[in-house]
Amino acid sequence: MPNLYPLIRPVLRRLAPETAHALTLRALEAGLGRFMTDRAARQPDPPMLAQRLWGLDFPNPVGLAAGFDKDARVPEALRSFGFGFVEIGTVTPRPQPGNPKPRLFRLEEEQAIVNRMGFNSGGLDAAVDRLERCRHTGIVGVNLGKNRDSSDAIADYAEGIRRASRVADYLVVNISSPNTPGLRDLQRRAALQSLLAPLLRDRDENRRPLPLLVKIAPDLTAEEREDIASVALAAGIDGLIVSNTSVGRPEGLVSPYAIESGGLSGRPLFAASTALLADMYRLTRGKLPLIGVGGVTSAAEAYQKLRAGASLVQLYTALVFAGPGLVTDIKKGLAELLRADGFTGVAEAVGAPAARFRNSSEAVAAADLPP
Ligand SMILES: Cc1cc2nc3c(=O)[nH]c(=O)nc-3n(C[C@H](O)[C@H](O)[C@H](O)COP(=O)(O)O)c2cc1C
């Protein structure tokens, strides 16, 4: 089957970002995903990339981050790009339109995106229904949010847990989107404690008690990081996703869209999100599986996330710039980097101290690893 992505890509790049995204989803719904990758994407993963976490067998550690398939329209087509897992959402209990357009901006110069989508969502009913009907074979996480006009965040997340537990493999409480007013305040110690206790109770009472993760923002003070780590450990959540998009703008961005309000993702987010990841690994003393996300564009960066303490990684923005073939490239490179450093599997490299690294040190140094 020919890989037509190199032909499609220039067309997509000329369209407005949200139009290009809508068109991509439609093409995937129409079953055209198999024309967007080559045969390598359909080969089984090297066994050394496999890992068992939360009782789930991940064939490889590279996942699709939330936001690409918010309404669970094409999880299976996305898995067939070679992802080890796919996270759908953020889905809110009731449908809502999100913010006015334009709300999605490509920063070509930086290979970054600024978005202020604002949880545009078809709602839980539609997403759960789709997941029930589609025959998906891989691991699917459901990322849960609250409605913008809801005054009871706990009730919204609880509803998400109750209804998505039937169809998900893991659940994510997203309290870090910068585009829903007040949402990130739920990351503060007292708010987080009062949110997580009832949600974990609801989760435990469910007929299918699923792993429950919390997704955090990159823009956190040292005190907020410590608070989140201690609440996460004490409450007994199953993992953290580090991180969402940033309201900050690193110096030196030249794209005219850098000044748009919203969350920044892609290349310029790598350093901050990886430093936060390393911090959260240290603060949780390696006791909590972490998913590292933010600015992964290559195998070397995925490897750095593992070294910084991630058990799994996710990406979104790099897929927009490099296309689906990137997933295969990252997996291949990751296996090589692991092998070069004498690891026999992914889990061994998670948070492994720098002394263990010999042969891949050049690649890692090139990507500016935190100490
Ligand atoms: C257009 C867009 C929409 C997003 N929507 C969501 C979302 O609904 N929920 C969420 O948790 N993260 C969302 N994200 C954040 C990503 O999941 C990810 O955390 C972030 O983009 C950093 O990864 P990246 O640099 O690989 O893109 C979105 C990102 C983008 C670019």
The ligand as an SDF file (V2000), in Angstrom:
LIG
                    3D

 31 33  0  0  0  0  0  0  0  0999 V2000
   -4.4880   21.4900   19.6630 C   0  0  0  0  0  0  0  0  0  0  0  0
   -4.2250   20.8610   21.0030 C   0  0  0  0  0  0  0  0  0  0  0  0
   -5.2980   20.4720   21.7850 C   0  0  0  0  0  0  0  0  0  0  0  0
   -5.0700   19.8790   23.0300 C   0  0  0  0  0  0  0  0  0  0  0  0
   -6.1330   19.4610   23.7690 N   0  0  0  0  0  0  0  0  0  0  0  0
   -5.9010   18.8300   24.9480 C   0  0  0  0  0  0  0  0  0  0  0  0
   -6.9820   18.3290   25.6960 C   0  0  0  0  0  0  0  0  0  0  0  0
   -8.1480   18.4090   25.3000 O   0  0  0  0  0  0  0  0  0  0  0  0
   -6.7100   17.7400   26.8830 N   0  0  0  0  0  0  0  0  0  0  0  0
   -5.4250   17.6010   27.3640 C   0  0  0  0  0  0  0  0  0  0  0  0
   -5.2360   17.0490   28.4350 O   0  0  0  0  0  0  0  0  0  0  0  0
   -4.3850   18.0500   26.6430 N   0  0  0  0  0  0  0  0  0  0  0  0
   -4.5970   18.6540   25.4560 C   0  0  0  0  0  0  0  0  0  0  0  0
   -3.5310   19.1020   24.7280 N   0  0  0  0  0  0  0  0  0  0  0  0
   -2.1610   18.9790   25.2990 C   0  0  0  0  0  0  0  0  0  0  0  0
   -1.4260   17.7430   24.8170 C   0  0  0  0  0  0  0  0  0  0  0  0
   -2.0790   16.5780   25.2260 O   0  0  0  0  0  0  0  0  0  0  0  0
    0.0140   17.7410   25.3720 C   0  0  0  0  0  0  0  0  0  0  0  0
   -0.0430   17.6620   26.7740 O   0  0  0  0  0  0  0  0  0  0  0  0
    0.7910   18.9840   24.9650 C   0  0  0  0  0  0  0  0  0  0  0  0
    0.4570   19.3870   23.6600 O   0  0  0  0  0  0  0  0  0  0  0  0
    2.3110   18.7730   25.0250 C   0  0  0  0  0  0  0  0  0  0  0  0
    2.7170   17.7560   24.1460 O   0  0  0  0  0  0  0  0  0  0  0  0
    3.3140   18.0490   22.6700 P   0  0  0  0  0  0  0  0  0  0  0  0
    4.3780   19.0880   22.8330 O   0  0  0  0  0  0  0  0  0  0  0  0
    3.8390   16.7380   22.1970 O   0  0  0  0  0  0  0  0  0  0  0  0
    2.1780   18.5280   21.8490 O   0  0  0  0  0  0  0  0  0  0  0  0
   -3.7370   19.6960   23.4890 C   0  0  0  0  0  0  0  0  0  0  0  0
   -2.6660   20.0860   22.6790 C   0  0  0  0  0  0  0  0  0  0  0  0
   -2.8890   20.6580   21.4380 C   0  0  0  0  0  0  0  0  0  0  0  0
   -1.7130   21.0610   20.5890 C   0  0  0  0  0  0  0  0  0  0  0  0
  1  2  1  0
  2  3  1  0
  2 30  2  0
  3  4  2  0
  4  5  1  0
  4 28  1  0
  5  6  2  0
  6  7  1  0
  6 13  1  0
  7  8  2  0
  7  9  1  0
  9 10  1  0
 10 11  2  0
 10 12  1  0
 12 13  2  0
 13 14  1  0
 14 15  1  0
 14 28  1  0
 15 16  1  0
 16 17  1  0
 16 18  1  0
 18 19  1  0
 18 20  1  0
 20 21  1  0
 20 22  1  0
 22 23  1  0
 23 24  1  0
 24 25  2  0
 24 26  1  0
 24 27  1  0
 28 29  2  0
 29 30  1  0
 30 31  1  0
M  END
$$$$
